[in-house]
Amino acid sequence: MPHHDHAAMRDCIDACTRCHAVCVETIRYCLEQGGAHADPAHLSLMQTCADICRTSADAMLRGDAAHVHTCRACAEVCRLCADACADMAEDARMRECAEACRRCAESCARMAA
């Protein structure tokens, strides 16, 4: 397994866990809002983001060397989700989701390097 600073890995696990929670909560919010918020492609991307965040956090918690691969995928999916949520940046909840996704993307990109 590539050597990563324990604190950096802990920070990444925390970022993934936070992003997972924010995406799941925001999916519910988007369904309540309707319209563009509830676009099926947008909701699907947010669910995929939540799923890969959970998978990456779990891999790191297990000490699985495959975390470099899940983190690489997580970083990319989180960037896509951040961009999609930022498209609705007039909405504070969507800004919060975009920010959580960006933080997770940056952290996972470091873990995948």
N, C-alpha and C positions, 0 to 999 in steps of 0.2 A: 504494500500500500504506500502511495506517495506520502512523504512526511508533511504534515500540515501542523502548524502551531495549534495547540489545543484550544486556546482562546479564540483563534480565528474560526476553527471548526465549530465551536460552541456558538459563536456569533452567527454563523451560517445556518446552523440548526434552528436557532431562534428566529432568524429572518424567514426561513422556509415555513416554520410553524406559524408565524404571524401572517405571512402572505396567504397560506392555506386558509386560515380562519377568516381573514378579510375577504378573500374571494368568495368563500361559501356564504358569508353574511351578505355580501354585495349581490350575489345571485338572487337571494330572497328579495332584497331591496329592489333590484331591477324588475323582477316579476311584478312586484307591487306597483312600480312606476308605469309599466307598460310602454308602448311606443318603441322608440329606438333602443331604449334600455333593455327591452325584452326581445330584441332581435335574436332568433335562434342561433345564428353564427356567433354572436357576441356571448351569449350564455354558454355555448359549447366551449368557446375559448377560455372563459373564466373557470369552467369546470375542469378542463384539461390542465389549466394552471394550478388549480387547487390540488389536483391529483398528483402532478409531477412534484409539487412542493412537498407533499406528504411523503412521496416515495423517496425523494432526495434526503429529507430529514431522517427517515427510517434507515436508509443505507448508511448515513454517517453515524447514527446512534449505534448501529450494529458493528461499526468499524469495517464495513464491507469495502474492499478496494474498488468495487464497481461504482462507488460514489462519484468518482471523477466523471464517469459517463452520465450518470443521472443528473449531476450538477451541470454538466455542459448542456444537456437538453433542457433542464430547468431554467438556466439563464436565458436561453433563446425563447422559450415559451413565455417566461415572465416579461421579456422585452415586448413581445407581441401583445400580451395582455395589457401592459402598461400603456402602450400606444393606443390600444382600443379604448381603454378607460379615459385616457387623456383627451380623446376626441369629444368627450362629454364633460370637459373640465369646468364648465359653468356650474356643475353639480358638485358640491363639497364631498359627497360620499364617493363619487367617481374619482375625484382628485386623491382622496385617501387611498383608494384601491390602487391607482396608478403609482403613487409613492411607495406603497408596500411592495408592489411588483418590481419597481426599479431597484429598491434596496436589496431585494432578494436576488435579482438578476446580477447585480454587481458582486454580491457576496458569493453566489454560486460560480460566477465566472472566475473568481480568485481560486475557489476550491478545485475547479476543473483544470486550472493552468498547471 
